[in-house]
Amino acid sequence: MWKKIYRSALYVVYLVVIVFVLLEVILRIYNPIPVRLKGESIVLPINQEISFKNEFACFDSVIVHNKNSIGFRGEEKPANYEEVESIIAIGGSTTECYFVSDDKVWTQVLQDSLRKNQPDIWVNNAGLNGHSTFGHKILLRDHVVNLKPQKVIFLTGINDIGREDLGDFDKAMLQGNYVTSSKSKIKNFLKTAANNSEVINLIYNISKALDAQEKQIFIDRVLELNPRDTLALSDSFVKQQVDEQGKFVSSYIKRIADLHKTCVEGGIEPIFMTQPYLFGKGTDPITGTDLAKYKLGENRNGELVWRQLEEYNDALRKYCTENNLFLIDLANQLPKSNAYFYDEMHYTNAGSIRIGQIVAKELTNRRIKNER
């Protein structure tokens, strides 16, 4: 009996190994599911062409979203790259602007606006949906520094709110230190295995996607504001929730400092932007909705989330002032209007265009000031 069980188990192991090897070979030849992470290394979507129909009036009827040979949105790297002013934008979904067509994404509007007075400008968009400063550090280190752009614009904040899963990764992967907890050891083993196996990497990315789906607060959708959807929260509750961000904000600024340091070491000028948000204060001019009391979820309204985000924005403002860095306070310059946002934080065509114009004006004014 035991021999039979042993043979059956051995046969199952044999089948699993054969299937694993075959899948590994097939996925190395052709992987039908493109991934952006291999272990903890970013895989850029090179030469990707996407177009799809859209039913919402705030976007084009057919959205065109392409990636160039670098893996970014924008024109190909020019032949005279060393002679032009090169700018790369790094951020999450509010930089990538997935649903905004190529000609209206704010980085393209920025380039078009700057070229009116300075033709030798090249701007690319390295935004990646879902990325926080956690991912920006890897992207900057592994991809952007090697391109040696003159400037990098960082739009950060919203994806860092309450993020407590950054520390272990920073220690284990970015600073070369070792984490001794058994959970961290398992994570590090899986990351190492994912770097060397297409099958394990696919499984790893699927697990991360499912985990992200469970934790997701903000989703890509067109929000229809209703002035009646309100939620009143006590001042003491809001203050408590805001104060709890303190430990996360301090870690956030340490990552900002890392981005700053990496740029300086690579001969790149970092430019930071605060994160704009639809809700928080005032009244939406389109619908008349109270943007402070608007209900965003259970025990969450516009004022609460805005004040939490402003903790990160304020810390960034302070850091840039103390380190004499150029800051574009986009959070205070982009009007809070449903015309510019299609949900809590993502932009409509009009919003993306307005941001491109704001950033272009800021950079132009700075250049004129420096030339005097």
Secondary structure by P-SEA (a helix, b strand, c coil): caaaaaaaaaaaaaaaaaaaaaaaaaaaacccccccccccccccccbbbbbbbbcccccccbbbbbbcccccccccccccccccbbbbbbbccccccccccccccaaaaaaaaaacccccbbbbbcccccccaaaaaaaaacccccccccbbbbbcccccccccccaaaaaacccccccccaaaaaaaaaaaaaaccaaaaaaaaaaaaaaaaaacccccccccccccbbbbbcaaaaaaaaaaaaaaaaaaaaaaaaaaaaaaaacbbbbbbbbbbccccccccccccccccccccccccaaaaaaaaaaaaaaaaaaaaaacccccccccccccccccccccccccaaaaaaaaaaaaaaaaaaaaaaac
